[in-house]
Amino acid sequence: MARIHDPISALDPFFNPGSIAVIGASENYAKPGGRPVSALMSKGYKGKIYPVNPSHEYIHGLKCYPSILDVPGEVDLAVVSVVADKVHRTLEECAAKGVKAAVVFSSGFAEVGDEGLEKQRRLSELAGKTGLRILGPNCLGLVNTTNGVMASFAFIVDLPAVEDKVLGFVTQSGAFGAIIYASSLHKGVGFNYFISVGNEADLEFADFLDYMVHDEKTKLMGGYLEGARDGGKLRRVAEEAIEKGKPILILKVGRTSAGSRAAASHTGSLAGSDRIYDAFFKQTGIIRIDDYTELIAFTPLFQAGKLPRGRNTAIIATSGGAGVTMADLCESLGLNVIPLREETRDRMDRVLPPFASSRNPVDLTAAFMTRPEIVVDCLKAVCGDPEVDIVICNVNFPYTAPGDPIIREFIDTCMSTDKFVLFTPFVFPGTDMDPAALEIKRAGVPTNPDTMSAIKAVCNLARYSETLKRKKNPEYRVQPPKRPKPDLGGMLKPGEALSESAAKAVLAKYGIPVTREALAASADEAVNQARKIGYPVVLKVDSPDIAHKTEAGALKLNLKDDGEVREAFDEIMANARAYKPEARINGVSVQEMLPEGTEVIIGVTRDPVFGPVIMFGLGGIFVEVLKDVSFRVAPVSPGDARDMVREIKGYAMLEGVRGKPPADVEAIADVILKVSDLVTDYRDSIEELDINPLVVYPAGVKAADALLVVRR
């Protein structure tokens, strides 16, 4: 019977243990084994606490036991703080005791070299063999602020919790993760969970995201990620988060460290790991952030409970310069600062002084200081504009007493409209928000005085809103194949680079249109095949060892008669042998000469984390020099395939320019989907694939050349 996926029961001993043993416990609060016992007691943990240390009889007034095996009751969670050489034996004892979960602080594992890596491998084996789940080693541990579980030695266990506790956070960096946690609390953003995963000997980043996706207390999740271990698991978790309406914001570092690798295909050479992460996040709806302050800004905006309907933005400001600056920022981040309707402007012009401006951004000028009611009038007018989705109010109300009617009316307007209203009061550095701004914030109006981070957060919120709408569309669900898995038999030989004809034969099995062609072993045979196909024809060397035929001088185009074919055959064979004497040559491929069309490339490379990744781009200079390409992780949905085509900068070329008819975009998307089926069916066999070029016509496509490399 298939195992039911239940992340809550699997990881609940970490988050809701009935009892905790601290192995390596200490009276010294400065030691990793000293802080958890004290923090568990001071933060109100209600379960049983068992200090374990053979050198002590009591720690913080609690009876101390020589080993975990001497603890009289059941233990759900063990916190392990012993030297690396003792960790394996300690965890064996935990497993024998029936402990369900262990947090291992100890360092000295994979981070220190081969010897440590071997120690860590043994921990992984122990977890798999016994069922004991392990967080770490070399981690700061775990904090659950909702019940006082302080399974961490980090300074964060001393910090007072902040309401509302709705944000769960997972980090692959212990120290930096703790800084993010502390900074968030300082800004008033409350966490329910903090998890430092360390070396991930057993449980990994995605496992804890999975728990929080299914946990009712967690409303949104953040993470610091250096590299995912299991791309498929992270994809499943992200898709479930979308279904449950829980945003995931990830600070993924390492944008510049991983350059393109040497590869046989264009796809392999263009697919740096960071481009693939970008594509994966876009595909799955994960919000990629560049700085943790974006997470801090996003959380209260999301908690407000209202999502933007779109990206059309109106700005109301008391300074023309501030309004223009915000307009530039909005546009640069992907929000649309749109012209307002005439009737909207007429409503504002009736209350604004002549020297003010009702254009977008709306400039209230200094008149606002003596007539603060005009902001409410303008806000109502803008909220009544059906084309506006987001309103940003950059104003500072004159000092008012609590409950001022104008402030109350401003709040009521913000809360009653279906627009997303962001309030960004100006605050001098080192000072607090004024009383009016605090009253507006306490009423639940999304408020952030840091204009830049606030606008970034609104943009991320708008993208998330779009993702939710998109993912509800059946077009974005991966479709089951329309045919049984084609049997490729012995076509995919491990470690082989297929010749063009063999690669096209694989494509044809999946219904991808390829050129009419035939293999010739002699000039006479080439002439006979050319006559059958019909002139003009193309001749190419067919060799698994010569991927780039133009460089080898082994490609001849637009051959119009028998004489040209004979001459081309001899020249191709001579050039190929001179270019690579040891190459295996099957003969010369005689192919139909395709009429002119738009050339595109569809390719696949295998990523070590995500598996097969599909690339699309225009051919020629666009892929060679401009690298104008898009990526998605296989399998892709019909919506993903169409998005890949639309998002390249050269998409306008496919729509038709200078009198040329538009290209068949649906046919391109269909080939992408068929390639996705191929590399999903044979995900463990295909290393690289290029269809280059795929020639696109107003109706239909045809693969003119192909390369396929099989995994060893």
DAMO-V502068 format. One line per field, one symbol per residue. ss: DSSP state (H for helix, E for strand, - for the rest). phi: phi as a letter, one per 30 degrees, with the letter a starting at -180 (. if undefined). burial: 1 if it has 9 or more other C-alpha atoms within 8 Angstrom, else 0. A space follows every 50 residues. Layout:
ss=???
phi=???
burial=???
//
This chain:
ss=------HHHHHHHHH---EEEEE--------HHHHHHHHHHH-----EEE EE-----EE--EEEE--HHH------EEEE---HHHHHHHHHHHHHH--- EEEE-----HHH-HHHHHHHHHHHHHHHHH--EEEE----EEEE----EE EE--HHHH------EEEEEEE--HHHHHHHHHHHHH---EEEEEEE---- ----HHHHHHHHH------EEEEEE-----HHHHHHHHHHHHH----EEE EE-------------HHHHH--HHHHHHHHHHHH--EEE--HHHHHHHHH HHH--------EEEEEE--HHHHHHHHHHHHHH--EE----HHHHHHHH- ------E----EE---HHHH--HHHHHHHHHHH------EEEEE------ ----HHHHHHHHHHHH---EEEE-----------HHHHHHHH----E--- HHHHHHHHHHHHHHHHHHHHHH-HHH--------------------EE-H HHHHHHHHH----E--EEEE--HHHHHHHHHHH---EEEEEE------HH HH--EEEEE--HHHHHHHHHHHHHHHHHH-------EEEEEE-----EEE EEEEEEE---EEEEEEEE--HHHH----EEEEE----HHHHHHHHH---- HHHHH---------HHHHHHHHHHHHHHHHH----EEEEEEEEEEE---- EEE--EEEEE--
phi=.ddddbddddceedcbddabcccjdbdddddedcdedddeddcidcddcb dbadcbcbbhicdccdbdddddcdbdbcccbbdedcdddddddddddjdd bbccdecjcedckdddddddeddddddddciddbcjdhbdjbbbddbidc cbcddddddddbdddbccbbbccdddddddeddddediccccbbbcdhdh dbdbeddddeedeccddccabbacbcadcbddddddddddddecicdccb cccjdcdcddcdadcdeddcdddddddedddddcidddccaddddddded ddddibcddacdbcbcbcbddddddddddeddcjdcdcdddedddddddd cddeddbcdcddcdideddcbddddddddddddddddccbbcccbbdeeb deieeddddddddddcddddcccbddbdeiccddeddddddddjdebadd eddddedddddddddddedddddedccdddedbdedddhcdcdeiccdde dddddddddciddbddaacbcbdddddedddddjddbbcbdcbdcbdcdd ddicbbchdcadddddddeddddddddddbedddcdkcdcbdddddaccb bbbbbccdccidbccbaddiddcdcdhdbbbbdddccedddddedddddd eedddjbhiddddddddddddeddddeddddcddcccbabcaccdccebj baddaabbccdd
burial=00000011001111101111111111001011111111110010100011 11110100100111111100100111111111010011011111101011 11111111111100111111111101100011111111111111101111 11100010001100111111111100110111011000111111111111 11111111111110000111111110010110011011111100011111 11000001010000111110111111011111111111100101111111 11010011111111111111011101101110001111010001101110 01000111111111101100010111111111101001111111101000 00000111111011000011111111100000101111111000111110 10111111111101111100100001110000000000000100011111 11110111110111101011101011101100101111111111111010 01111100110001110111111011100000101011111110000111 11111110011111111110011100011111110111111101100101 10011110000111101111111111111100101111111111111000 111111111110
//
